[in-house]
């Protein structure tokens, strides 16, 4: 990939300030996770506790102590699992309340610093002045983005006022935003967040809870968010030893199959354990032995000239061919179809877009529906009229809101009565709530138009750019070699990848791995998509295929391709060292 499109080399680390931390960050980024962890262990930045409960207590205590010692600095606690994030947030808030640094709920709510409880998408959450808050969904009107952090400066029954962290600003240039909690409910406590949410963030100090679900990419993100320091915490109930911790955090990709646990995989299949062997013991002869067990009708022998490729057809995604159109004549018949190109759809682009845009509209519409009984005699009928104007007639949001404010009777009969002596109390109340309802209707209509346009555009783009991509699996011979590469200890992978590149069979296996990775990234957006099942079901149930097989091949190809890229990077680095 780097040869095809160019690359930028990681040569200067700007976030960390000490030299040893900068080098550790380069190690994490270069898949040398063990070296990075060793550096932090040497400086006392890794803590092993007896169990998860003790680990959580340690993080909570250190976080609160750091807050007291450095009140003007920034900090974040991180975990991969949401259950751990929730436990950290609850524990830190409770400790701050015990210390009197955060208000508790009281019977009165006149003071804007008191704790109030709000309904969020993740359940009920209590906030008070001084609380940390994280936004979990982009909102154009509020000008907040997913993962943005801030501090609560005031709470009210219908709104939370937040001071945004760092350089984050709203559209009018202010670092404060008022969150209407009846409309926007995608927020949570922000003392701790998932590691995914911290990508791109920078804080002075961070506190990381390790879990067995992490891999080397998550470790890289978690261990490089700080300027001054980071502490890594792990429980011995999850990681029996420091070595087990290092091995778990050094793994590549999502760990869900036996392929990710190489030694158990080898032992169960009677393969020899290569742990004690040097790199020279993993010889090319092993590759040839594996290859000789499989019919080679589609792969040229080492001393044979390769078959000339069919014009256009033999050009796969990996070597420049178009992934969008591959006819039967162009297909490599030794490689089975893993994911077929989509040719027909169960619904139109607009129907699919409307279906996906509807949840966002319904969330906004719910607030309008709750207000309607105060205005109309027949609230359901009146709201159905407004709903039809928005969803079916695509009415202009501002014009519709203006009509509702100026002539509410055109929508439905108002509550209360008017007579010779004027409006009664119920009618006056209804008229007084018209503008509030008009505001909710305008917001709902804007949300609908914006989400519908976005979802239709996304669906159209996916059909034109992604769904037409056909993904071929590996040939039997190549899959055997790639599994052999994947089964090796990390220290042996580079040498074995180099040896694969020295044989026709090995070169083909590596090329197929690259082809699969590129095709999956083009089709699904990433090499190991976590939402694979949902993406396949999007175009119809008949497209689902064998999900586990697709995942298995995707991970195998991704790890094999990364091993090849790592070997190439190490070779380039050694050549540069030789020149200097």
C-alpha positions in Angstrom: 0.0 0.0 0.0 2.8 2.4 0.9 4.5 1.7 -2.4 1.3 2.4 -4.3 0.1 5.6 -2.7 3.1 6.9 -0.7 3.5 7.2 3.0 4.5 9.4 5.9 7.1 8.0 8.2 6.7 8.3 12.0 9.9 10.0 12.9 9.0 12.8 15.4 6.7 12.3 18.4 5.2 15.6 19.5 2.7 14.5 22.2 5.1 12.9 24.8 7.8 15.1 26.2 10.5 12.8 27.5 12.8 10.9 25.2 12.1 7.5 26.6 8.3 8.0 26.2 8.8 9.2 22.7 10.7 6.0 21.8 8.1 3.9 23.5 5.4 5.6 21.4 7.3 4.7 18.3 7.6 1.1 19.6 3.8 0.9 20.1 3.2 2.4 16.6 5.6 -0.1 15.0 4.0 -3.2 16.6 6.8 -3.6 19.1 4.4 -3.6 21.9 6.5 -5.6 24.3 9.4 -3.1 24.0 7.0 -0.2 24.8 5.5 -2.0 27.8 9.0 -2.8 29.1 10.0 0.8 29.1 6.9 1.8 31.1 7.4 -1.0 33.5 11.0 0.1 34.1 9.7 3.5 35.1 7.1 2.1 37.5 4.1 2.8 35.2 2.5 -0.7 35.2 0.6 -1.9 38.2 -0.6 -5.4 38.7 -3.4 -5.9 41.3 -5.0 -9.0 42.8 -8.3 -8.8 40.9 -10.5 -6.4 38.9 -12.0 -4.8 42.1 -8.6 -3.9 43.4 -7.6 -2.6 40.0 -10.6 -0.3 39.8 -10.0 1.0 43.3 -6.4 1.8 42.4 -7.4 3.7 39.2 -10.1 5.7 41.1 -7.7 6.6 43.9 -4.9 7.7 41.5 -7.3 9.7 39.4 -8.8 11.6 42.3 -5.3 12.2 43.8 -4.1 13.5 40.5 -7.1 15.8 40.3 -6.2 17.3 43.7 -2.5 17.6 43.0 -2.9 19.1 39.5 -6.3 20.9 39.4 -5.5 22.8 36.3 -4.2 19.8 34.3 -6.3 17.4 32.1 -6.7 13.7 32.7 -8.7 10.7 31.4 -9.3 7.1 32.5 -9.6 4.5 29.8 -10.9 1.0 29.4 -11.9 -1.1 26.4 -15.1 -2.5 27.8 -18.1 -0.3 28.5 -18.9 -2.1 31.7 -15.4 -1.1 33.0 -15.9 2.5 31.8 -19.2 2.7 33.7 -17.6 1.3 36.9 -14.8 3.8 36.7 -17.2 6.8 36.2 -19.4 5.7 39.0 -16.4 5.1 41.4 -14.7 8.4 40.6 -18.0 10.4 41.0 -18.7 8.7 44.3 -15.2 9.5 45.6 -15.5 13.2 44.6 -18.9 13.4 46.3 -17.4 11.9 49.5 -14.7 14.6 49.4 -17.3 17.3 49.0 -16.0 18.3 45.5 -19.2 17.4 43.8 -22.8 18.1 44.8 -25.2 15.4 45.7 -29.0 15.2 44.9 -31.1 17.3 47.2 -34.8 18.1 47.6 -34.4 21.6 46.0 -33.0 22.4 42.6 -32.8 26.2 42.8 -29.1 26.2 43.0 -27.7 25.6 39.5 -24.9 23.6 41.1 -27.1 20.9 42.6 -27.2 17.4 41.2 -30.0 16.7 38.7 -30.9 13.4 37.0 -31.4 13.2 33.3 -32.6 10.5 30.9 -29.8 9.6 28.4 -29.5 7.0 25.7 -27.6 4.8 28.2 -30.1 5.2 31.0 -30.5 7.7 33.8 -27.4 9.8 34.7 -27.0 12.4 37.4 -24.9 15.6 36.8 -23.8 18.5 38.9 -21.6 21.5 38.4 -18.0 20.4 38.0 -18.9 17.0 36.5 -17.0 15.7 33.5 -19.2 15.0 30.5 -18.6 13.2 27.1 -20.7 13.7 24.0 -21.4 10.4 22.2 -23.0 11.5 19.0 -22.3 14.3 16.4 -24.9 17.1 16.4 -24.6 19.8 13.8 -27.0 22.2 15.6 -25.1 21.9 18.8 -21.7 21.8 17.0 -20.6 18.9 19.1 -18.8 15.7 17.9 -18.7 12.1 19.1 -16.0 11.8 21.8 -15.8 15.6 22.6 -15.2 16.2 26.4 -16.1 19.0 28.6 -17.0 20.2 32.2 -20.5 20.9 33.4 -20.7 24.6 34.6 -24.5 24.6 35.3 -27.5 22.3 35.4 -31.2 23.0 34.9 -34.2 20.6 34.6 -34.2 21.1 30.8 -30.6 21.9 29.9 -26.9 21.3 30.8 -24.3 24.1 30.2 -20.9 22.7 29.3 -17.5 24.2 28.9 -15.7 22.3 26.1 -12.2 21.1 26.6 -9.1 22.4 24.8 -9.6 24.0 21.4 -13.1 22.6 20.9 -15.4 25.4 20.0 -19.0 25.8 18.8 -19.9 27.4 15.5 -20.1 30.9 17.0 -16.6 30.6 18.4 -17.6 30.0 22.0 -16.2 27.2 24.2 -19.5 26.8 25.9 -22.6 24.9 24.7 -26.0 24.5 26.2 -27.4 21.0 25.8 -31.2 20.7 25.5 -31.6 17.4 27.3 -35.1 16.8 25.9 -33.7 16.7 22.4 -30.0 15.6 22.7 -29.5 12.6 25.0 -26.3 11.1 23.7 -24.0 12.1 26.6 -22.5 10.4 29.6 -20.0 11.0 32.4 -16.6 11.8 31.1 -14.1 10.9 33.8 -13.5 7.6 32.0 -14.2 6.7 28.3 -13.6 3.8 26.0 -10.2 3.7 24.3 -12.0 4.2 20.9 -13.4 7.5 22.1 -9.9 8.9 23.0 -8.4 8.5 19.5 -7.1 11.9 18.6 -7.3 13.2 22.2 -4.4 14.7 24.2 -4.4 14.9 28.0 -1.7 15.6 30.6 -2.1 12.2 32.3 -4.0 9.0 31.6 -5.0 5.9 33.5 -5.6 2.7 31.5 -7.4 -0.4 32.6 -6.1 -3.4 30.7 -8.4 -6.2 29.7 -8.1 -9.5 27.8 -10.2 -8.0 24.9 -7.5 -5.5 24.0 -5.1 -5.9 21.1 -1.9 -4.0 20.0 -3.8 -1.3 18.2 -5.9 -0.5 21.3 -2.7 -0.6 23.4 -1.0 1.9 21.1 -4.0 4.3 21.3 -4.3 3.9 25.1 -0.6 4.3 25.9 0.0 7.4 23.7 -2.8 9.9 24.7 -0.7 11.7 27.4 1.8 14.5 27.6 3.3 13.9 31.1 2.5 10.3 32.1 0.3 7.2 31.8 -0.4 4.4 34.3 -1.4 0.9 33.1 -3.4 -1.2 35.5 -4.1 -5.0 35.2 -5.7 -7.6 37.4 -4.0 -10.9 38.1 -7.4 -12.6 37.8 -7.4 -11.8 34.1 -3.7 -11.9 33.4 -1.9 -14.6 35.5 1.6 -13.1 34.8 3.2 -10.0 33.4 4.2 -12.2 30.3 0.5 -13.0 29.8 -0.3 -9.3 29.9 2.4 -8.5 27.4 1.3 -11.3 25.0 -2.4 -10.3 25.2 -1.7 -6.6 24.5 0.6 -7.5 21.6 -2.0 -9.5 19.7 -3.2 -8.3 16.3 -6.8 -7.8 15.5 -10.0 -8.9 17.3 -9.5 -12.1 19.2 -12.4 -14.4 18.7 -11.1 -17.6 17.1 -8.5 -20.3 17.9 -6.3 -18.8 15.2 -5.4 -16.0 17.6 -3.9 -18.3 20.2 -1.0 -19.8 18.2 0.4 -22.4 20.6 -2.9 -23.9 21.5 -3.8 -24.0 17.9 -0.5 -25.9 17.1 -0.7 -28.4 19.9 -4.3 -29.4 19.1 -3.2 -30.2 15.5 0.0 -32.0 16.3 2.2 -29.4 14.9 5.7 -29.0 16.5 6.1 -26.1 19.0 8.6 -23.7 17.5 9.0 -21.6 20.7 12.5 -22.9 21.3 13.7 -22.8 17.7 15.8 -20.1 16.2 14.7 -18.2 13.1 17.0 -20.3 10.9 15.0 -23.5 11.9 11.9 -22.2 10.1 13.3 -23.1 6.7 11.8 -22.7 3.2 11.7 -26.5 3.1 8.7 -26.3 5.5 6.9 -24.2 2.9 7.6 -26.7 0.2 6.5 -29.6 2.3 3.1 -28.0 3.0 2.7 -27.1 -0.7 3.5 -30.6 -1.8 0.5 -32.0 0.1 -1.9 -30.0 -2.1 -2.6 -30.5 -5.8 -0.9 -27.7 -7.7 -3.1 -27.4 -10.7 -3.4 -23.7 -10.4 0.1 -22.8 -9.1 3.3 -23.2 -11.1 6.1 -25.3 -9.6 9.3 -23.4 -8.7 11.1 -24.5 -11.9 8.1 -23.8 -14.2 7.3 -20.6 -16.0 4.2 -19.0 -14.6 1.1 -19.1 -16.7 0.5 -15.9 -18.6 -2.5 -14.0 -17.1 -5.8 -13.7 -18.9 -6.1 -10.1 -20.3 -7.8 -7.9 -17.7 -9.0 -10.8 -15.7 -5.8 -11.8 -13.8 -5.4 -8.3 -12.6 -6.8 -8.4 -9.1 -7.4 -5.5 -6.8 -3.9 -6.0 -5.3 -2.1 -5.4 -8.6 -4.2 -2.7 -10.0 -7.2 -4.4 -11.5 -10.7 -3.0 -11.0 -12.7 -4.7 -8.2 -16.0 -3.6 -9.6 -16.4 -5.9 -12.5 -15.1 -9.4 -12.6 -16.7 -11.8 -15.1 -16.7 -15.5 -14.9 -13.9 -15.6 -17.4 -11.8 -13.2 -15.4 -12.2 -15.0 -12.1 -9.4 -17.1 -10.6 -11.3 -20.4 -10.3 -8.8 -21.7 -7.8 -10.1 -19.0 -5.4 -13.7 -19.4 -4.2 -16.0 -16.4 -3.9 -16.0 -15.3 -0.3 -18.5 -12.4 -0.7 -20.4 -12.0 -3.9 -21.0 -8.6 -5.6 -24.6 -7.3 -5.0 -26.7 -7.1 -8.2 -30.2 -6.7 -6.8 -31.7 -5.0 -3.8 -34.8 -5.6 -1.7 -35.6 -1.9 -1.5 -34.8 1.4 -3.3 -32.2 3.9 -2.2 -34.9 6.2 -0.9 -36.7 3.5 1.0 -33.4 2.4 2.6 -32.6 6.0 3.5 -36.0 6.7 5.0 -35.7 3.5 7.1 -32.3 4.6 8.5 -33.3 8.3 9.0 -36.5 7.4 10.9 -34.9 6.7 14.4 -33.3 10.2 14.5 -36.6 11.8 13.5 -38.6 9.8 16.1 -36.3 10.9 18.9 -36.9 14.6 18.1 -40.6 14.0 17.3 -41.2 12.5 20.8 -40.7 15.8 22.5 -43.2 17.5 20.1 -45.8 14.7 20.8 -45.5 15.2 24.5 -46.3 18.9 24.2 -49.2 18.5 21.7 -52.0 17.5 24.3 -51.6 21.0 25.9 -52.5 22.7 22.5 -55.0 20.6 20.6 -58.3 19.0 21.4 -57.4 16.0 19.3 -53.6 15.9 19.7 -52.9 12.6 17.8 -54.8 13.8 14.8 -53.1 17.2 14.7 -49.6 15.6 15.1 -50.4 13.1 12.3 -51.1 16.1 10.0 -47.8 17.7 10.9 -46.0 14.3 10.6 -47.4 13.9 7.1 -46.3 17.4 6.1 -42.8 16.5 7.1 -42.4 12.9 6.0 -44.6 12.8 3.0 -44.7 16.3 1.6 -41.1 17.3 2.6 -42.4 20.7 3.9 -39.9 23.4 4.5 -39.1 23.4 8.3 -39.2 27.2 8.8 -42.4 27.6 6.7 -44.2 24.8 8.5 -43.2 26.2 11.9 -44.3 29.7 10.8 -47.7 28.3 9.8 -48.1 26.6 13.1 -47.3 29.7 15.1 -49.5 32.0 13.0 -52.5 29.8 12.3 -52.5 26.8 14.6 -56.2 26.2 13.8 -55.2 25.1 10.2 -53.5 22.0 11.9 -56.3 21.2 14.4 -58.8 22.5 16.8 -57.2 24.2 19.8 -57.8 23.1 23.4 -60.1 25.3 25.5 -62.8 27.7 24.5 -63.1 31.3 23.3 -66.3 33.4 23.6 -67.8 36.7 24.2 -65.6 37.4 27.2 -62.4 36.1 25.5 -60.4 33.0 25.9 -60.7 30.7 28.9 -57.6 29.6 30.9 -57.1 26.4 28.9 -57.2 28.3 25.6 -54.8 30.9 26.9 -52.4 28.1 28.0 -52.7 26.4 24.6 -51.9 29.7 22.8 -48.9 30.3 25.1 -47.4 26.9 24.1 -47.7 27.3 20.4 -44.3 28.8 19.8 -42.7 26.0 21.9 -44.4 23.3 19.8 -43.4 25.2 16.6 -39.8 25.1 17.7 -39.9 21.3 18.2 -41.7 20.8 14.8 -39.1 22.9 13.1 -36.2 21.0 14.7 -37.8 17.6 13.9 -38.3 18.6 10.2 -34.7 19.8 10.0 -33.5 16.6 11.5 -35.5 14.5 9.0 -34.3 16.4 6.0 -30.7 16.3 7.1 -30.7 12.6 8.1 -32.7 11.6 5.0 -30.2 13.3 2.7 -27.2 11.9 4.5 -28.6 8.3 4.6 -29.7 8.3 1.0 -26.3 9.7 0.0 -24.5 7.0 2.0 -26.7 4.2 0.6 -26.2 5.4 -3.0 -22.4 5.7 -2.4 -22.3 2.2 -0.9 -24.1 0.7 -3.9 -21.9 2.4 -6.4 -18.6 2.0 -4.7 -18.7 -0.9 -2.4 -21.5 -3.4 -3.1 -20.2 -4.2 -6.6 -16.8 -5.4 -5.1 -16.5 -9.2 -5.2 -14.2 -10.7 -2.6 -12.4 -13.9 -3.4 -11.1 -16.2 -0.7 -7.6 -17.7 -0.7 -6.7 -20.8 -2.7 -6.3 -23.9 -0.7 -2.5 -23.9 -1.0 -2.2 -20.2 -0.1 -4.5 -20.6 2.9 -2.3 -23.4 4.2 0.8 -21.2 3.9 -0.9 -18.2 5.5 -2.1 -20.3 8.4 1.4 -21.6 8.9 2.7 -18.0 9.0 -0.1 -17.0 11.4 0.7 -19.9 13.7 4.3 -18.7 14.3 5.5 -16.8 17.4 5.8 -13.0 16.6 9.6 -13.1 16.6 9.6 -15.7 13.8 6.9 -14.1 11.5 9.3 -11.6 9.8 11.8 -14.3 8.8 9.1 -16.6 7.6 7.4 -13.8 5.6 10.8 -13.1 3.9 11.1 -16.8 3.1 7.6 -16.9 1.6 8.6 -14.0 -0.6 11.4 -16.2 -2.0 9.2 -18.9 -3.5 6.5 -18.7 -6.2 4.0 -20.4 -3.9 4.8 -18.0 -1.0 4.6 -14.9 -3.2 1.2 -16.0 -4.4 0.0 -16.5 -0.9 1.2 -13.1 0.2 -0.4 -11.5 -2.9 -3.7 -13.2 -2.2 -3.6 -11.9 1.4 -3.0 -8.4 0.1 -5.8 -8.8 -2.4 -8.3 -10.0 0.2 -7.4 -7.2 2.6 -7.7 -4.5 -0.1 -11.0 -6.0 -1.3 -12.5 -6.2 2.2 -11.4 -2.6 3.0 -13.0 -1.4 -0.2 -16.2 -3.4 0.4 -16.6 -2.8 4.1 -14.4 0.2 5.0 -11.8 -1.7 7.1 -9.9 -4.9 7.0 -11.6 -6.5 10.0 -15.1 -5.0 10.2 -16.8 -5.6 13.6 -20.2 -4.9 12.0 -19.7 -7.4 9.2 -23.0 -9.2 9.8 -25.0 -5.9 9.8 -23.3 -4.7 6.6 -24.1 -7.9 4.8 -27.7 -8.0 6.0 -28.1 -4.4 4.8 -28.5 -5.6 1.2 -30.7 -8.6 2.0 -30.7 -11.8 4.0 -29.5 -13.8 1.0 -26.2 -11.9 1.1 -25.3 -12.9 4.6 -23.2 -16.0 3.6 -21.0 -17.8 6.2 -20.2 -14.9 8.5 -17.7 -16.9 10.6 -15.8 -18.1 7.6 -15.7 -14.6 6.2 -14.4 -13.2 9.5 -11.9 -16.0 9.8 -10.4 -15.4 6.3 -10.5 -11.6 6.9 -8.4 -11.8 10.1 -6.0 -14.4 8.6 -5.4 -12.2 5.5 -5.1 -9.0 7.6 -2.5 -10.6 10.0 -0.5 -12.1 7.2 -0.4 -8.9 5.2 0.6 -6.9 8.3 3.4 -9.5 9.0 4.7 -8.9 5.5 4.5 -5.1 5.9 6.3 -5.3 9.2 9.1 -7.4 7.7 9.5 -4.9 4.9 9.6 -2.0 7.4 12.2 -3.8 9.5 14.3 -4.4 6.4 14.1 -0.7 5.4 15.0 0.3 8.9 18.0 -2.0 9.0 19.2 -0.7 5.6 19.0 2.9 6.9 20.9 2.0 10.0 23.6 0.4 7.7 23.9 3.6 5.7 24.4 5.7 8.8 
